Amino acid sequence: MNFKETLEIKTNRAEAVLKKYMPRESGYQEQVLEAMNYSVLAGGKRLRPILMEESFLLFGGQGELIEPFMAALEMIHNYSLVHDDLPAMDNDEYRRGRETTWKVYGDGMAVLAGDGLLNLAFETAAGAFDLARTDKEFIRAACAIRVLGRKSGIYGMIGGQAADIMAESGAEVTEDMLLFIHENKTAALIQAALMIGAILAGADASDVEKIEHVAYNIGIAFQIQDDILDVTSTTEVLGKPVGSDERNQKLTYVTLHGLEKSREEVQRLSTEALEILDSFTRRNEFLKELVKSLVTREK
């Protein structure tokens, strides 16, 4: 079985896990539930839950303890996209080839849909305690929830988004600030994915720190590649508007260093990440191929 076929199987599995935890649309709050499902079940690569499970497998993890966290992280990722698309943020009308949540349901309901997904994410992650069978698994689940909260909160994704808004509001943007934005707005959730997988599998602190560094490299490379595609791709291929960085006068790694050096940095970061993955006792060849695929992705 080749990489593409394996990726499709793993994407379908992540999709099935996610659907298991998404809410049924009923009651007086039916519309917000519909908006939540609209945003989450619109497709997507399911990269973060796949990375989480592959990290779990890399460190010898077994069982269903990982599943609530796979769903929870994808809920958090999608809530951030719902809010990112809002008129007060990036003001994007299309994502994944169709209208964004606020364009369909209005910006007020989109805000609530994002809020609903964030709250549901932690309710879902807490369900791991029902699956824990030993004291060690209870402790690991608790540690994983803490990582989930930190990496998605003010010291992670939200912190990066706040810095990004400040940058758009006229604050002087240095390369250090730009990397802070990328590290937190993009890499933090990838760090959450790989760290949680390792923690739930019982990896020691040193290996968790190493996998956090791997995720940093992947996240920065992923964001630089995203910036590259915003310049070089088309709306039809990418599934969302291109050229938005230029229209919004956003400073990106590409505007700082140009396309050639940006591509070189993506390659450098990815190579280092692969070398760290090779240093672990176990091997996960699919995970390595997945990292490589992020370098050459076109959408």
N, C-alpha and C positions, 0 to 999 in steps of 0.2 A: 504494500500500500504506500503510495507516494505522499508527500507532505500536503498537497492540496486536498487529497481525499481524507487524510487524517484530520486536517484542520476543519473540514466540513462536519465530520463526525463530532469533534469536540465542540464546535460552535453550536450544533444542534443539541448537544447535551447541556451546554450552558443555558441555551434558550429554554429547554425543558425545565431545568432547575428554577430558572427565573419565573416562568409561568406558574409554577407550583405555589409561589409565594405572592403573586400579584392578586389584588383584591377583586372580588366579584362586584359587578356594577349593579347596585340596588339601593333603595332607601332615598331619603331626601337629599343625601349627599352624592347621588348617583352621577351628577355631571362632573364633579371633581374626580371621582373614581374613573370615569370614562377618560378624562383628560390625562390622568396618571397613566392609564393603560395605553392611551394613544401615543404618549411620548416614549414609553419604555419599550413597547412591542412594535415599534416602527422599523425594526431591523437593527443593523449595526454589527460590528465585528465581534462583540462580546469579548474583547481583548482582555479586559481586567479579570473577569471570572476565570477565563481560560488560564491566564498567567498564574492566578492564585492556585488553581488545582494542580498545575504543572509544578509549581514550587512545593506544594504538599507532597506530590509523588516523588520529587527529587530527593526529599529528605525522609522518604519511607513512610509517608502517611497512608492510612487505610481507613475506610469507613465513610459515614455520611456527615461527620462533624463539620466538614468543610462547606457543605451545601448552603446552610443559612447565610454564611459569610459571602459566598459567591453571589447570591441574590442581593444581599444587602449592599455590597459594593457597587453593583450595577445600578441599583436604585439611586444611590448617591451620585454616581456619574451622570445619570440621566436627569436627576433634579438640577444638577449644575448646568446642564445644557439647556434645560427649559428656562432657567433664569438668565443664562448668558444671552439667549436669543431675544430677550425682552427689549422693548424700545428704550428703556432706561439703561440698558447694558450695550450689547452689540447691535441691536435693532435689525436682526436677521429674519427674513420672511420664509426661508427654505432651509431644510436640513434633511439629509438622507433622501433627497429627491422629492419631498413633499412639504406642504406648508407647516411652519413651526406651530407649536402648541398655542402660543398667544394669538396667532393669526386665525386659528380655528375657534378657540374658546374665549378669546379676549384676554387682555393682560392681567386683569384681576384674578380670573380663574386659573390662569397659568401660574401666577404667584402661589396660589393655594395648592395647585397640583405639585409644584416643586416642594413646598413645605410638607405636603402629605407624604411625598416619596422619602424625604429626609427622616421624618418621624417613623415611617413604616420600616425604613432600613434598620434602625436600631431595635425596633420591636422584633424584626425578623432575626437579626444577629443574636439577640438574647434567647431566641429559640434553641440555640446551640446547647444551652444548659440542659434542655430536655433530652438531648442526644448524648451528652457526656456520660460515660459509663464508669469512669474512675476519678479519683481526686485529682490526678494529674491532668485529665482532660478538662475538668472544671476550671482548674487554674489556667490552663492554656486558653480556654475560651474567654476567660476574664481578661487575660493579657491581650488577646486578639481584639476584643471590643475597645480596649484602651487605645490600641494602635489605630483602629478604624476611626475613632473620635478625633484623635490628634491629627492624623494625616488629612482628614477631611475638614478640619476646623480652622481656627484662627492661626494656628501654628503650621498649617498645611495649605490645603486648597483655597480656603476662604482668605487666608492671609495673602496668598498670591493674587487672588482676584482683587483684593483691596488695593494692593500695590499697583496692579494693572489699571484700575480706575484712576488712581492718583497720577499715573503716567499720562493717561489720556486727558487729564484735567490741567496739564501744563507743567507738572513737576519735572525737574531735570532728570532725564533717564540716562544713567550710566550703564556700562556693560555689566557691572556688578548687580545693579538693580534689575536689569533684564534677566540675568541668570536666576536671581531670586524669584522673579515672577514665574519663570519656566519651571524652576525646581518645585515650587509650591503649587502653582495653578495646574500644572500638567504632571510632573513626576511624582507628586505626593501620593496620588491614588494608585499609581503603579507600584510605588514603594509599599503602600498598604497591601496590595494584592500579593506581592512576593513575600513580604514579611509575615503576613497572617498565615499564608500557606506553610511557611517554615515553622512558625510558632506552633500551629496546631499539629504539625507532624512531630514535634518534640526536638527541633534543632536547638543546639546550644547557642548562647549569646553571641559568640564569635561568628558563627555561621549566619545568624540573623543579621548581624552588622554587615557582613560581606554581601548578603543578598540585598540589603538596603542600598548598598553602593551600586550593585548591578542595576537595580531599579532606577536609581538616579541617572545613570548613564542612558538607560533605555528611554526614560522620560524626556531628558534634554534632547536626545537624538530624535525622538518622535516629534517634539515640538519644532525643532529646527526643520525637520522634513515637512511638517505642516506649513511652516512659513515658506518653504521652497515651493510647495504645491500651490500656495495662494498666488504665487507669481507665475508659475509655469503651466498650471493645469487649466481645465475648463469647468464650468458649472455642471455640464452634462456628465463628465467623468467623475468629478469630486462629489456631486450630489448636494452641494451648497454653493453659495455665491463665492466667486474668486475676486481677487483684487480688493477685498474689504480692508485689508491692512493699509493699503495705499490710500484708499478713500478716507479712512479714519485717521490717517497720518500717524499710524502706530510705528514705533521703533521696533524692529525685529532683528534677529541675528543676520538675516539676509541684507537688510538695509545698512547694518553696521559693517559687514565683512564681505558682502557680495555672494553670488551663487556658488562660485568655485570653492571658496574657503568654507562656506557653509556645508557643502557636500563633503569636503574633507573632514570637517569636524564630526559630522554624522558617522562617517566611517571609523574615525578614531575612537569615538565613544562606544560604538558597537563592538569593535575589536576588543577593547578592554573588558567590556561586559562578558564577552564570550570566553576570554582567558580566565576570568574569575569563576565562571560556571564550570570550566574544565578543572578547576582546582579542588572541587568538592569530591568526596569519596565516591558518591554515586554519580551517574551520568543520566542526562535527559536530553537525548538527541532532538526530540521534537521541540523542546523549549529553545534549544540553540537555533534550530531552523526558523522558529517563530521570530526570534530576535533579528535574525538576518533578513527576514521578509519585511520587517518594519523599515529597513534602510531603503528598500527598493519599491515600497508601496506607491501606488499612483492615486489612491483615494482613501 
